[in-house]
Amino acid sequence: MQHQPRKLTRVARLFCGIGFWLLIADTRVHAQQSFTLEQVMSAPFPSNLTAAKSAPRVAWVLDEQGKRNIYVAEAREFKARRLTAYLEEDGQELSSLQFSADANTIVYTRGEGKNRTGQSPNPTSNPAGAEEAIFQISWRGGEPQKIDAGHDAQISSRGVCAYVRDGELWLAPLDGKEKPEHLIVRGTNSGLRWAPDGTKLAFVSGRGDHNFIGIYDVSTKTIRFVAPSVDSDSTVDWSLDGKQIAFVRQPAVPRDTPEGYFIEPDRPHPWAIWVADPATWNAKEIWHSGKELQDSFPYMANDTGGGVFHWAADNRIIFASEQDGWQHLYSLPVEGSGAPKLITPGNCEVEQWSFSPDGKTILFNSNCGDVDRRHLWRATVDGQTLQQRTSGEATAGIEWSPIFLNNGLDFFYLASNAAQPGRLFHSTLSPDTATFEVQPEVRPHDFPSSKLVLPQQVIFKSPDGLDIHGQLFLPKDLRPGEKRPGIIFFHGGPIRQMLLGWHYMYYYSNSYAMNQYLASRGYVVLAVNYRSGIGYGRTFREAPGRAGRGASEYQDVVAAAKYLQSRADVTPARIGLWGGSYGGYLSALGLARNSDLFAAGVDLHGVHDWPTDNWDGKNIPPELTKLAHDSSPVTSVDTWKSPVLFIHGDDDRNVYFAQTVDLVARLRERNVHIEQLIFPDEIHDFLLHHSWLKAYHAASDFFDRTLIVQPTPSKTVIQ
């Protein structure tokens, strides 16, 4: 008994000591916090902007803290009006908005596709289940009417909705007078496109190692395939008069060709544009790419929202290409032998584009002249006019998703800046018309715009001499000579780019909010645009040795840590890192290879072993499989010492949950401090707003504990 007070005193001293340092650290780290995570993530997020072809009407989806609804507006006031009444946060997406030909009906998809076991996302674990289904709703409002289960809906000028259900084609009249009609076509079908007069439907019929372009004739109820071959055809579009179609053809490759986006050896992916006449079924190639790597199929054009090509006015095809090392638009005359004309020149990239109703004018956004933002430009399809429409100079703005109204003069777009998340704006091509925000009333009154920091553009060198761009978030109350813990953020993709303001994608808008929140808590935060991301040219994006080919972008991870360590305002021994998806992969790789640089990390649904999650990889030889494995965090777990928080939804369709299961098991064997936050039935891009809040609260709390006082190794702590 005599020794008990001494023992208690020792314990008391230990906790008093920890409490003392926590108090000091908290004073340093949290002194400036002036808003909550709930506040900075409270702003609604607009998306899916679309316009009617026959009336001055526009529609969009607004995600208000997980409650997703369709809003509409029309000339002249363009006052926003909520059309649907989904007032509960049920985790069901709204997407693929489309107006009927008379602009009196909107068709949309609710829910998302099935996983490998045939189940649609159901993040609330609703016993009734969930499904991906197509609905229609009147412009005037009222109760939405379900058309059928499915997606990829396309409305004809005659009021018939074509769509895909489980890879098969279906037709349903919008007036509901007839039951949906099943078109039986072998293969997995997609890419539906109606002819302008509604008499024919073109589509892509996937057959595994080859694809056909099919055309369904409504009057004869027959299907024919256009110039069938052993090659893979895709991306079909009709001429404006409906007399011809154009499509992409990619040549077949030998059966033993290694395939797998993240691990296959770099090789050219040639492609060509073909044109066909459905009246005669004659088809011909009108252009093909070169044999160089940079002239490969521009898959990024599909990913970022512009599309590979469009049939425009004056019988021209506007297509995307990286033949000069940057994603640009080219104008190709369908008839004659004219060469494609570059219409968006510069060492910059075009990302999203749309056309005026007459097909003569293009509105697009790019980072030309402002590499870490996006601004709007106007070009004519003949390449004679190129004009910047927005500059963001006054607000350091970022603009995206431009669309024309039916008059070809008014247009809408979404925009943000460093302080304000995405909002909807109306403008016009007339020089004397002011731009105005369409829906300012939805902005929360306590959104902390004035309390956010202005991220600074920083550029630092990677060990091999590559320039790496980042955005630096400095705490507002940071004093000269003071040192703070640092946190590095890595985006996913990897074909993404963080910007000097609120992002145009929902996932990364949330990431930007989190980085602002961490800065408000006193951390010096650095968001890194590592190689293999977009915005800096094809050579940067397709860097040799990236991903499972050697993880060459890890040089940028180390360079980011060295950059923060070199700053006078960062404590070198207290640097954490976090990221999601590909960013989770890089965060895990940093902790595995360099726990001496990174004191703690948060890994959201990251890839941990390329060979077991390589996205349809096949024919990968043993030496490349080994290289991919060696490029993965799992091969460096023996040097992983720093604590880590894993966050993952177990219905993830992008990065399989097994990736986290496996790595956690390996780290447990090595007595690494592990914490985990698992969301049953959540997917990759969390569908529930409160899942994001819970994840980010857990991450912030984890950094507060691990970057202030290092925890001792322990068993898994479940949050």
C-alpha positions in Angstrom: 0.0 0.0 0.0 2.9 2.3 0.7 3.9 2.1 -3.0 0.5 2.9 -4.4 0.6 6.7 -3.9 4.0 6.7 -5.7 2.6 4.6 -8.6 -0.5 6.9 -8.8 1.8 9.9 -8.8 3.8 8.6 -11.7 0.6 8.0 -13.7 -0.8 11.3 -12.7 2.5 13.0 -13.8 2.2 11.1 -17.2 -1.3 12.3 -17.8 -0.5 15.8 -16.6 2.4 16.0 -18.9 0.4 14.8 -21.9 -2.4 17.2 -20.9 0.1 20.1 -20.6 1.5 19.5 -24.1 -2.0 19.0 -25.5 -3.0 22.3 -24.0 0.0 24.0 -25.6 -0.5 22.3 -28.9 -4.2 23.0 -28.9 -3.6 26.6 -28.2 -1.3 26.7 -31.2 -3.3 24.6 -33.6 -6.8 25.5 -32.8 -6.6 29.2 -31.7 -8.0 30.6 -35.0 -10.9 28.1 -35.5 -13.8 30.3 -36.3 -16.2 28.0 -38.1 -17.4 24.4 -37.9 -17.0 21.6 -40.4 -20.8 21.6 -40.7 -20.8 25.2 -41.8 -18.0 25.0 -44.4 -19.8 21.9 -45.9 -23.3 23.4 -45.8 -23.4 25.0 -49.2 -25.5 23.3 -51.9 -23.7 21.8 -54.8 -25.1 22.3 -58.4 -24.6 19.9 -61.2 -26.2 18.3 -64.3 -26.9 21.6 -65.9 -29.1 21.2 -69.1 -31.2 23.4 -71.4 -34.2 22.9 -73.5 -33.9 23.0 -77.3 -37.3 24.6 -78.0 -37.8 27.0 -75.1 -35.7 29.3 -72.9 -35.7 26.9 -70.1 -32.9 25.4 -68.0 -32.7 22.7 -65.3 -30.1 21.4 -62.9 -29.6 19.2 -59.9 -28.9 20.8 -56.5 -27.5 18.7 -53.7 -28.5 20.4 -50.4 -26.6 18.5 -47.7 -27.5 15.2 -49.2 -31.0 16.1 -50.3 -30.9 16.1 -54.1 -33.6 17.8 -56.2 -34.2 19.2 -59.7 -34.5 23.0 -60.0 -35.7 24.9 -63.1 -35.8 28.4 -64.4 -37.0 30.1 -67.5 -36.8 33.5 -69.3 -37.0 36.3 -68.6 -36.6 36.4 -64.9 -34.8 33.0 -64.6 -36.1 32.7 -61.0 -35.2 29.3 -59.6 -38.0 26.9 -58.7 -37.7 23.5 -57.1 -39.4 20.9 -59.3 -39.0 17.6 -57.3 -39.7 17.0 -53.7 -37.0 14.5 -52.5 -36.8 16.0 -49.0 -35.0 13.2 -47.2 -31.3 12.3 -47.4 -31.7 8.8 -48.8 -28.4 8.6 -50.7 -30.0 8.4 -54.2 -28.3 10.3 -57.0 -30.1 12.4 -59.6 -28.5 12.5 -63.0 -28.9 12.5 -66.8 -31.5 15.3 -67.0 -33.0 15.8 -70.4 -35.9 17.9 -71.8 -38.5 16.5 -74.1 -38.7 18.1 -77.6 -41.5 20.4 -76.5 -39.7 21.4 -73.3 -42.7 20.4 -71.1 -41.2 17.2 -69.6 -37.9 16.4 -68.0 -36.6 12.9 -67.9 -34.0 11.9 -65.3 -32.3 9.0 -63.6 -32.5 8.4 -59.9 -30.2 6.0 -58.2 -27.0 4.4 -59.5 -26.0 1.1 -61.3 -25.6 -2.3 -59.8 -22.5 -3.8 -58.2 -20.9 -7.2 -59.1 -23.7 -9.0 -57.1 -26.5 -7.1 -58.9 -27.3 -4.6 -56.1 -27.8 -0.8 -56.5 -26.3 1.5 -53.9 -28.3 1.6 -50.7 -26.2 3.6 -48.2 -29.1 3.9 -45.7 -29.4 0.1 -45.6 -33.1 0.5 -46.4 -34.7 -2.9 -46.1 -36.9 -2.0 -49.0 -33.8 -1.8 -51.2 -32.9 0.7 -53.9 -32.8 0.7 -57.7 -31.6 2.8 -60.6 -34.7 4.0 -62.4 -35.8 6.5 -65.0 -38.5 9.1 -64.2 -40.3 11.8 -66.0 -41.8 15.0 -64.4 -43.9 17.8 -65.9 -42.3 21.2 -66.2 -45.2 22.5 -64.1 -44.3 20.1 -61.3 -46.3 17.4 -59.7 -45.5 13.8 -58.9 -42.7 12.2 -60.9 -43.8 9.2 -63.0 -41.5 6.1 -63.2 -40.8 5.0 -66.7 -38.8 1.9 -65.9 -35.6 0.7 -64.2 -32.6 1.7 -66.2 -30.3 4.5 -67.2 -28.8 6.3 -70.2 -32.2 7.7 -71.3 -32.5 9.5 -74.6 -35.7 11.2 -75.7 -36.6 11.4 -79.4 -38.2 14.3 -81.2 -41.3 12.1 -81.3 -41.6 11.7 -77.6 -40.1 8.2 -77.2 -37.6 7.4 -74.5 -34.9 5.0 -75.3 -32.9 3.6 -72.4 -30.6 0.8 -71.2 -31.7 -1.7 -68.6 -29.1 -4.4 -67.6 -27.2 -3.7 -70.8 -30.3 -4.2 -73.0 -32.3 -1.7 -75.1 -35.8 -0.6 -74.2 -38.2 2.0 -75.7 -41.1 3.7 -73.8 -43.4 6.5 -75.0 -43.6 9.4 -72.7 -47.3 9.6 -72.9 -47.6 6.2 -71.2 -50.1 4.8 -73.7 -47.9 1.8 -74.4 -45.8 -0.5 -72.3 -42.0 -0.4 -72.6 -40.8 -2.3 -75.6 -37.7 -4.6 -75.3 -35.3 -4.6 -78.3 -33.4 -7.8 -78.1 -29.8 -7.2 -79.2 -27.0 -9.5 -78.3 -24.2 -7.9 -76.3 -24.0 -5.1 -73.8 -25.5 -2.0 -75.3 -24.9 1.7 -74.6 -24.3 5.1 -76.1 -27.8 5.7 -77.5 -28.4 8.5 -80.0 -31.6 9.4 -81.8 -31.7 10.8 -85.3 -33.0 14.4 -85.3 -36.3 13.3 -86.8 -36.8 10.4 -84.3 -37.0 7.7 -86.9 -33.8 5.9 -86.1 -31.8 5.0 -83.0 -28.1 4.5 -83.1 -26.2 2.7 -80.4 -23.0 0.9 -79.4 -23.3 -2.9 -79.1 -20.4 -4.2 -77.0 -19.4 -7.7 -77.8 -16.3 -8.1 -75.6 -13.3 -8.1 -77.9 -15.1 -6.0 -80.5 -18.0 -3.4 -80.7 -20.5 -2.7 -83.4 -22.6 0.4 -84.2 -26.2 -0.6 -84.5 -29.1 1.4 -86.0 -32.7 0.6 -85.1 -35.3 1.7 -87.6 -38.6 2.6 -85.8 -40.8 2.2 -88.8 -39.5 -1.2 -90.0 -38.6 -2.4 -86.5 -35.3 -3.7 -87.8 -31.7 -3.5 -86.6 -28.6 -3.3 -88.9 -25.0 -2.9 -88.0 -22.7 -0.3 -89.7 -19.6 -1.7 -91.4 -19.1 -4.5 -88.9 -15.5 -5.5 -88.3 -13.2 -7.1 -85.8 -12.5 -3.6 -84.4 -14.1 -1.7 -81.6 -16.6 1.0 -82.6 -18.0 3.6 -80.2 -19.1 7.2 -79.7 -21.8 7.6 -82.4 -23.3 11.0 -83.4 -25.7 12.1 -86.2 -25.2 14.8 -88.7 -27.5 17.9 -88.1 -29.7 16.9 -91.0 -29.9 13.3 -89.8 -28.6 11.8 -93.1 -25.3 10.5 -91.8 -23.7 9.2 -88.7 -20.1 9.4 -87.5 -18.4 7.0 -85.1 -15.0 6.2 -83.6 -13.2 3.0 -84.6 -10.2 1.6 -82.6 -8.3 -1.3 -84.3 -8.2 -4.7 -82.8 -5.1 -5.8 -80.8 -3.6 -9.3 -80.4 -5.3 -11.4 -77.8 -2.2 -11.5 -75.6 -1.7 -7.7 -75.5 -1.3 -6.6 -71.9 -4.3 -4.5 -70.8 -5.0 -2.6 -67.6 -5.1 1.2 -67.3 -2.9 1.4 -64.2 -0.4 -1.3 -65.0 -0.2 -2.0 -68.7 3.0 -0.8 -70.6 2.6 2.5 -72.3 1.7 2.0 -76.0 -0.2 4.0 -78.6 -3.9 3.6 -78.8 -4.7 4.6 -82.4 -8.2 5.6 -83.4 -10.1 6.9 -86.4 -13.3 8.7 -87.3 -15.7 7.0 -89.7 -18.8 8.3 -91.5 -21.7 6.2 -92.8 -24.9 6.8 -94.7 -27.7 4.7 -93.2 -29.6 4.9 -96.5 -27.0 3.1 -98.5 -25.0 1.6 -95.6 -21.8 2.8 -97.2 -19.1 3.8 -94.7 -15.6 5.3 -94.9 -12.8 6.5 -92.8 -12.3 10.3 -93.0 -9.5 10.7 -90.5 -7.1 8.6 -88.4 -4.6 9.4 -85.7 -0.9 9.0 -86.0 1.2 6.3 -84.4 2.7 8.5 -81.6 1.8 8.0 -78.0 0.4 11.6 -77.7 -1.9 11.0 -80.6 -3.7 8.1 -78.8 -7.4 8.0 -78.2 -8.4 11.0 -76.0 -10.1 9.0 -73.2 -9.8 12.1 -71.0 -12.4 13.9 -73.2 -15.0 11.4 -72.1 -13.9 11.5 -68.4 -14.0 15.3 -68.0 -17.4 15.8 -69.8 -16.7 17.2 -73.2 -17.0 14.0 -75.3 -14.6 12.7 -78.0 -16.4 14.4 -81.0 -19.5 16.2 -82.1 -21.1 16.7 -85.5 -21.3 20.5 -85.9 -22.6 23.0 -88.5 -21.2 23.4 -92.0 -20.7 19.6 -92.1 -17.8 19.7 -89.7 -16.8 17.3 -87.0 -15.3 18.8 -83.9 -13.1 16.3 -82.1 -10.7 16.3 -79.2 -7.0 15.3 -79.6 -3.7 15.5 -77.8 -1.6 15.4 -80.9 0.3 18.5 -79.9 0.7 17.3 -76.3 -2.4 19.1 -74.9 -6.1 18.3 -75.1 -7.5 20.6 -77.7 -10.4 20.8 -80.1 -9.9 20.4 -83.9 -12.3 21.1 -86.7 -12.5 18.5 -89.5 -14.5 18.9 -92.7 -16.5 15.8 -93.5 -16.2 16.2 -97.2 -13.0 16.8 -99.2 -9.5 16.3 -98.1 -9.0 19.2 -95.7 -6.8 18.6 -92.7 -8.1 19.1 -89.2 -7.7 22.7 -88.0 -6.7 23.4 -84.4 -9.2 25.9 -83.0 -8.1 26.1 -79.3 -4.3 26.6 -79.5 -1.9 27.0 -76.5 0.0 25.1 -73.9 -3.2 24.5 -72.0 -6.1 22.1 -72.0 -9.7 22.3 -73.0 -11.9 20.4 -70.6 -15.7 20.8 -71.1 -17.6 22.0 -74.1 -21.0 22.4 -75.6 -22.5 23.8 -78.8 -25.0 26.5 -79.8 -28.4 25.2 -81.2 -27.3 25.9 -84.7 -24.0 24.1 -84.2 -21.8 27.0 -85.2 -20.4 28.1 -81.9 -18.6 26.3 -79.1 -18.5 27.3 -75.4 -15.7 25.6 -73.5 -13.7 26.0 -70.4 -9.9 25.7 -70.2 -6.9 26.6 -68.1 -5.4 28.7 -70.8 -3.5 31.6 -69.2 -4.5 30.5 -65.7 -3.2 27.0 -65.3 -4.7 26.3 -61.8 -8.2 27.6 -62.6 -10.8 27.3 -65.4 -12.3 30.0 -67.5 -14.9 30.1 -70.3 -14.1 30.7 -74.0 -16.1 31.0 -77.2 -15.0 29.6 -80.6 -16.6 29.2 -83.9 -16.5 25.7 -85.5 -14.6 27.1 -88.6 -11.8 28.2 -86.3 -12.1 31.9 -87.3 -13.1 33.2 -83.9 -11.6 32.5 -80.5 -12.6 34.8 -77.6 -12.3 34.5 -73.8 -15.6 35.0 -72.1 -14.7 35.0 -68.4 -11.4 35.8 -66.7 -12.1 35.5 -63.0 -9.7 38.4 -62.5 -11.9 40.2 -59.9 -12.9 37.1 -58.0 -10.2 34.6 -58.8 -13.0 32.6 -60.2 -13.4 29.2 -61.7 -16.0 28.5 -64.4 -17.4 25.3 -65.9 -20.3 23.5 -67.6 -21.3 26.2 -70.0 -24.6 25.6 -72.0 -26.5 27.7 -74.5 -30.2 28.5 -74.3 -32.3 27.8 -77.4 -31.8 31.4 -78.8 -28.0 30.8 -79.2 -27.3 34.0 -77.3 -28.0 33.5 -73.6 -25.9 30.9 -71.8 -25.6 29.5 -68.3 -22.6 28.2 -66.4 -21.4 27.2 -63.0 -18.7 29.1 -61.1 -16.9 29.3 -57.9 -13.9 31.1 -56.4 -11.7 30.7 -53.3 -14.4 31.8 -50.9 -17.7 30.7 -52.6 -18.5 27.1 -53.8 -20.2 26.4 -57.1 -23.2 28.6 -58.1 -25.3 29.0 -61.2 -24.9 32.1 -63.4 -26.7 33.5 -66.4 -24.9 35.5 -69.1 -25.2 36.4 -72.8 -22.9 36.9 -75.8 -24.2 40.5 -76.0 -21.4 42.7 -74.7 -23.8 45.1 -72.8 -25.6 42.5 -70.7 -24.6 41.9 -67.1 -24.0 38.5 -65.7 -26.0 37.5 -62.6 -26.3 34.7 -60.1 -29.5 32.7 -60.6 -30.1 31.2 -57.1 -28.3 33.2 -54.4 -31.1 32.5 -51.9 -30.0 28.9 -51.3 -26.6 29.9 -49.8 -26.7 29.3 -46.0 -26.6 32.5 -44.0 -23.8 31.2 -41.8 -21.6 29.9 -44.6 -18.1 31.2 -43.6 -17.0 32.8 -46.9 -15.2 35.7 -45.2 -13.4 33.4 -42.8 -11.8 31.2 -45.5 -8.1 31.6 -46.5 -7.0 32.4 -50.0 -4.9 29.4 -51.2 -1.6 30.4 -52.7 -0.1 28.8 -55.8 3.2 27.2 -55.0 5.5 25.3 -57.4 8.3 23.1 -56.2 10.7 20.7 -57.9 10.5 16.9 -57.8 13.8 15.0 -57.5 13.9 14.4 -61.2 13.4 18.1 -62.0 9.7 18.1 -62.7 7.7 21.2 -61.7 4.9 20.3 -59.3 2.0 22.7 -58.6 0.2 22.9 -55.3 -2.2 25.1 -53.3 -1.0 26.3 -49.9 -3.5 27.0 -47.2 -1.9 29.1 -44.4 -3.8 29.7 -41.1 -5.0 33.2 -40.8 -3.5 33.7 -37.3 -0.1 32.4 -38.3 2.5 34.7 -36.8 6.1 35.3 -38.1 8.5 32.8 -36.6 5.8 30.4 -35.5 5.8 26.8 -36.5 2.7 24.7 -37.1 2.0 21.0 -38.0 1.7 20.4 -41.7 -0.8 18.3 -43.7 -0.5 17.3 -47.3 -3.5 16.3 -49.5 -3.4 14.1 -52.6 -6.4 14.1 -55.0 -7.7 10.9 -56.5 -8.2 9.9 -60.1 -5.4 10.3 -60.9 -6.7 12.3 -63.9 -7.8 15.2 -61.6 -6.4 18.6 -60.7 -7.0 20.6 -57.5 -7.6 24.3 -58.1 -7.1 27.6 -56.5 -10.7 27.6 -55.3 -13.8 25.4 -54.8 -13.8 22.5 -57.2 -16.2 21.7 -60.0 -16.6 18.1 -58.9 -18.6 17.2 -55.8 -15.9 14.9 -54.3 -13.2 17.5 -54.6 -15.4 20.4 -53.5 -15.7 18.4 -50.3 -11.9 18.0 -50.2 -11.4 21.7 -50.6 -13.8 22.3 -47.7 -11.8 19.9 -45.6 -8.5 21.6 -46.4 -10.0 24.9 -45.5 -11.3 23.4 -42.2 -7.8 22.0 -41.4 -6.3 25.4 -42.1 -8.8 27.0 -39.8 -7.7 24.6 -37.0 -4.1 25.9 -37.4 -2.5 23.4 -39.8 -0.4 24.5 -42.8 -2.1 22.5 -45.6 -0.6 21.7 -49.0 -2.8 20.2 -51.8 -0.5 18.6 -54.4 -1.1 18.2 -58.1 1.3 15.2 -58.7 2.3 13.8 -62.0 -0.4 11.7 -63.7 -2.9 14.4 -63.1 -4.5 16.7 -65.6 -4.0 20.3 -66.5 -0.3 20.3 -67.3 -0.2 18.4 -70.6 -0.1 14.8 -71.7 3.5 14.2 -70.9 2.8 15.1 -67.3 -0.3 13.0 -67.1 1.2 10.0 -68.8 4.5 10.2 -67.0 6.7 7.2 -67.4 6.6 4.7 -64.5 3.4 6.0 -63.0 1.0 3.9 -60.9 1.7 0.2 -61.1 4.5 0.8 -63.6 6.9 2.0 -60.8 5.0 4.6 -58.8 7.1 7.4 -60.3 4.7 10.0 -58.8 6.0 9.0 -55.4 8.8 11.4 -56.1 6.3 14.2 -55.9 5.0 12.9 -52.6 8.5 13.1 -51.1 9.1 16.5 -52.7 5.9 17.8 -51.1 7.1 16.7 -47.7 10.6 18.2 -48.3 8.9 21.5 -49.4 6.9 21.7 -46.2 9.9 20.8 -44.1 11.8 23.7 -45.7 9.3 26.2 -44.7 10.0 28.3 -41.6 6.3 28.0 -40.5 6.1 24.2 -40.4 7.3 21.8 -37.7 9.4 19.3 -39.8 8.6 16.3 -37.6 4.9 16.9 -37.6 3.7 16.4 -41.1 0.7 14.3 -41.9 -0.9 13.3 -45.2 -4.3 12.4 -46.5 -6.2 11.6 -49.6 -8.9 9.5 -51.2 -8.8 6.8 -53.9 -5.6 7.3 -55.8 -4.8 9.9 -53.1 -5.4 7.2 -50.5 -2.9 5.0 -52.4 -0.2 7.7 -52.3 -1.0 8.4 -48.6 -0.5 4.7 -47.8 2.6 4.6 -49.9 4.0 7.6 -48.0 3.4 6.0 -44.6 4.8 2.6 -45.8 8.0 3.9 -47.3 8.7 7.0 -45.3 7.3 7.0 -41.8 10.3 9.2 -41.0 8.8 11.9 -43.1 5.1 11.4 -42.4 4.0 11.3 -38.8 0.4 10.2 -39.5 -2.0 9.7 -42.3 -5.6 9.3 -43.3 -6.3 6.8 -46.1 -9.8 7.1 -47.7 -10.6 4.0 -49.9 -7.1 3.8 -51.3 -5.5 1.1 -53.5 -3.0 -0.9 -51.6 -2.0 -3.7 -54.1 -2.2 -3.0 -57.8 -2.3 -6.6 -59.0 -5.4 -7.4 -57.0 -7.3 -4.3 -58.0 -6.1 -3.3 -61.5 -9.4 -2.5 -63.2 -9.9 -5.3 -65.7 -6.2 -5.9 -66.3 -5.4 -9.0 -68.3 -2.4 -10.6 -70.0 0.0 -8.9 -67.6 3.3 -10.9 -67.7 4.9 -12.0 -64.4 7.6 -9.3 -64.4 5.0 -6.5 -64.8 2.8 -8.1 -62.1 5.8 -8.0 -59.8 6.6 -4.4 -60.7 3.0 -3.5 -59.9 3.1 -5.3 -56.6 6.4 -3.6 -55.8 4.7 -0.2 -56.6 2.1 -0.9 -54.0 2.0 0.0 -50.2 1.7 -3.7 -49.2 5.3 -4.4 -50.2 6.6 -1.8 -47.7 4.6 -2.6 -44.6 7.7 -3.6 -42.7 8.9 0.0 -42.6 5.4 1.4 -41.8 5.6 2.9 -38.3 3.3 5.9 -38.3 -0.4 5.7 -37.2 -3.1 5.6 -39.8 -6.8 6.0 -40.0 -8.6 4.0 -42.7 -12.0 5.2 -44.0 -13.9 3.0 -46.5 -17.4 2.1 -47.6 -17.9 -1.6 -48.0 -20.0 -1.3 -51.2 -17.1 0.6 -53.0 -17.3 -0.2 -56.7 -14.2 1.8 -57.6 -11.7 0.4 -55.1 -12.8 -2.9 -53.7 -13.2 -3.0 -49.9 -10.8 -6.0 -49.9 -7.9 -3.6 -50.4 -8.4 -2.2 -47.0 -9.2 -5.5 -45.4 -5.9 -6.9 -46.6 -3.7 -4.0 -45.6 -5.3 -3.7 -42.1 -4.5 -7.4 -41.5 -0.9 -6.9 -42.5 -0.4 -3.8 -40.3 -2.0 -5.5 -37.3 0.6 -8.2 -37.5 3.3 -5.5 -37.3 1.6 -3.7 -34.3 1.1 -0.5 -36.3 -1.4 1.9 -34.6 -4.5 1.5 -36.7 -7.9 3.2 -36.5 -10.8 2.6 -38.9 -14.1 4.1 -39.8 -16.2 1.8 -42.0 -19.4 2.7 -43.6 -21.7 -0.3 -44.3 -23.3 -0.1 -47.8 -21.6 3.2 -48.7 -19.9 3.5 -52.1 -16.7 5.2 -53.2 -18.0 8.7 -53.6 -20.0 8.8 -50.4 -23.7 9.3 -51.2 -24.7 10.5 -47.7 -23.8 14.0 -46.6 -23.4 12.8 -43.0 -20.9 10.2 -44.2 -18.7 12.9 -45.4 -19.1 14.8 -42.1 -18.4 11.8 -40.0 -15.3 10.9 -42.2 -13.9 14.4 -42.0 -14.5 14.8 -38.3 -12.8 11.5 -37.7 -9.8 12.6 -39.8 -9.5 16.0 -38.1 -9.7 14.4 -34.7 -7.1 11.8 -35.7 -4.7 14.5 -36.9 -5.2 16.5 -33.7 -4.2 13.5 -31.7 -1.4 12.1 -33.8 0.3 15.3 -34.9 0.4 16.7 -31.4 1.3 13.7 -29.3 2.4 10.5 -31.0 0.4 7.5 -29.8 2.0 4.3 -28.7 1.5 1.3 -30.9 -1.8 -0.4 -30.1 -4.5 -2.6 -31.4 -7.0 -1.4 -33.8 -9.2 1.4 -32.5 -12.7 1.5 -34.0 -14.1 4.9 -34.4 
